[in-house]
């Protein structure tokens, strides 16, 4: 006679629109954490869409187990990022499908971790957790609906209701994980004791500096002798590009200097149409070639509109640090990225919109290879210490242990 079937161990259930093998920033960081937890014996479930960030036509498997992680991918619309209406349908359809998937997956004692893609998924995750007797953890990559309001993308009169619902999910959560001090100060709806700062990361063992002479992408892209000012990732509405564009135009007659744009996004397409000839464009690069692509520039510029400080923290900074390249922070001097650059001595800062300051910084760096090397070495030290993968994963394990029943 056999005994009754034992219930499964309590699970950590992540909900986010993208997961491995998708290469978007939220997917890569979530995948890293999920695989780490599974390798250490935790039961891990991920609820995601079947889409890929830059390929809405792709359809990933509905169910699979990857490196010990149970992946449940739900059906959504697949309009992609080309238009706001289509994006809205994709987000709303994921909310609906994820709600049903959470109700089916969550058990008493589980910990549900809601990441902010799509925005306000913490509201849906919070309802499911409350109904099933689970604990909620919010992982805020962005602070919505404030981001949408700052960008003017259609929140309108609903912002009050959305804020009330969002704040309720923050108060419900055992822990709200944010990316920096400025973002933590934005969360006035919850006690500081239930907010933890865990910065994003890359695996600094996988992304390492490659010298100019040894980088095959510099050769393939015809950049061997140039001083390369780079940008890598999504360039969207939150990212200020006026200063860079003005600097590129001011430096267009200097054959030493090239501006390399790797990735995509709404603003990237505008630059393709309006940019001067010293702007070079390349598509998103595979994760396996990140060391090469992030090491191709001599310096990376990272930007954020000032009104979005504390609402967004550009996670691309951590890959740049790992690649040992200086950061030119085009952001408010008291903002998260500019403070990181100042604290670790790994770059320079100029104000958004200041094309003259941007151009002066590029000229200074292009004319001082020793300064570039010193700033790059400081960037790599910051990656290996303050922003190391192991430190971030350990902080996450501690946060999840504190959130458990």
Residue, then its C-alpha position, 0 to 999 in steps of 0.5 A: x500500500x502506497x502513501x498519499x502523494x506528497x505535495x511539491x516543495x514550495x516554489x519560487x515562481x517568477x513572472x516576467x514577459x521574457x525568459x531564456x533564450x531571449x536576450x533582453x536585459x530583463x530576461x538575461x538577469x532573470x534567467x541568471x537568477x532562476x538557474x542559480x536558484x535551481x542549481x542550489x536545489x530550489x524549485x523554480x517556476x517561470x511564467x513568461x510569454x512565448x515571444x522574443x523581445x526583438x522577434x514578435x513572430x517567434x513562438x517559443x515552446x509552451x512548456x519545457x524544463x531548462x536547467x532545472x527550471x520549469x518554464x510555462x509560457x503563455x499565449x499573447x498577441x504578438x504585435x511587437x514594438x513597432x507601434x504603441x497600440x500593438x505594444x499595449x495589446x501585447x502587454x494587456x494580453x500577457x496580464x490576462x494570460x499570466x493571471x490564469x497561469x498564476x492561479x494554476x501554478x501558485x500553491x500555499x507557501x510559494x513565493x511569487x516574484x513579480x518583475x516589472x515587464x509588463x508594467x503593473x504585473x505586480x497587481x495581478x501577481x499580488x491578487x493571485x498570491x493573496x488568493x492562494x496563500x503565497x508571499x509576494x516579492x516585487x522586483x522593480x526594474x521600472x516604476x510605473x505608472x510614473x514612467x508612462x506619465x513622464x514619457x507621455x505615453x497614454x496613462x492620462x486620467x487613469x494614473x490615479x487608479x493605477x497608482x493606487x493599485x500599484x501602491x497596494x501591491x507594494x504594501x502587500x509584498x514582503x519585500x520590494x527589490x529596487x535597483x538603486x538608492x534614488x529608486x528606493x526613495x521613490x517608493x514612499x508607499x512602503x516602509x524602508x524596512x521592506x525595500x532592498x537595493x539589489x543592483x542588476x548585474x552581468x556575469x563578469x566571468x563571461x564578459x571580460x575586457x578584450x583589447x582593441x588589437x585582439x577584438x575580431x569585431x573591431x576588424x570586421x566592422x572596420x574600426x581598427x584605428x578609430x577612437x570608438x564612442x559606443x552605445x549598446x542595447x535599446x535606445x528608447x524614449x527614456x534615453x536622451x540622445x540629443x547631446x550625442x547627436x550634436x557631438x557627432x555632428x560637431x566631430x564629423x570632420x575628425x576622421x579619428x572618431x566614430x560613433x558605434x550604435x549596437x542594438x535597436x529601439x525607437x530612437x535608434x531608428x530616428x538616428x539612422x535617418x538623421x545621423x551624420x556619416x560618422x554614426x555606424x550601426x550594428x544589430x543586437x549581438x548574441x550573448x556569446x559575443x558580448x565580450x567582443x561587442x562591449x569591448x569594441x568601443x573605447x568608451x560607452x555613453x549611457x543616457x537617461x532623461x532627468x525626469x526619469x531618475x529614480x524611475x529607471x536605472x539603465x542596466x547596460x551600465x553593468x555590462x560596460x563595467x565588466x568589459x572594462x570600458x569607461x562610461x560617459x554618463x549623459x544624465x543628471x549629475x546627482x542621478x544613479x549612473x552619474x553617482x556610480x561613475x563618480x564613486x568608482x572613478x570609471x568615467x565622465x558625466x555631462x548634462x543631457x542636451x549638452x552637445x558641446x560638453x559631450x564633444x569636449x569629453x570625447x576629445x579629451x578621452x580620444x587625446x589621452x589613452x592613459x586616462x581611458x585605460x585608468x577609467x576602464x581599469x576602474x570600471x572592471x574593478x567595480x564590476x568584480x567587487x561592488x557589482x559582481x554576479x555572485x554578490x547580487x545572487x547572494x543578496x537575492x538568495x537572502x531576500x527570498x529567504x526573508x520572504x519565505x513563510 
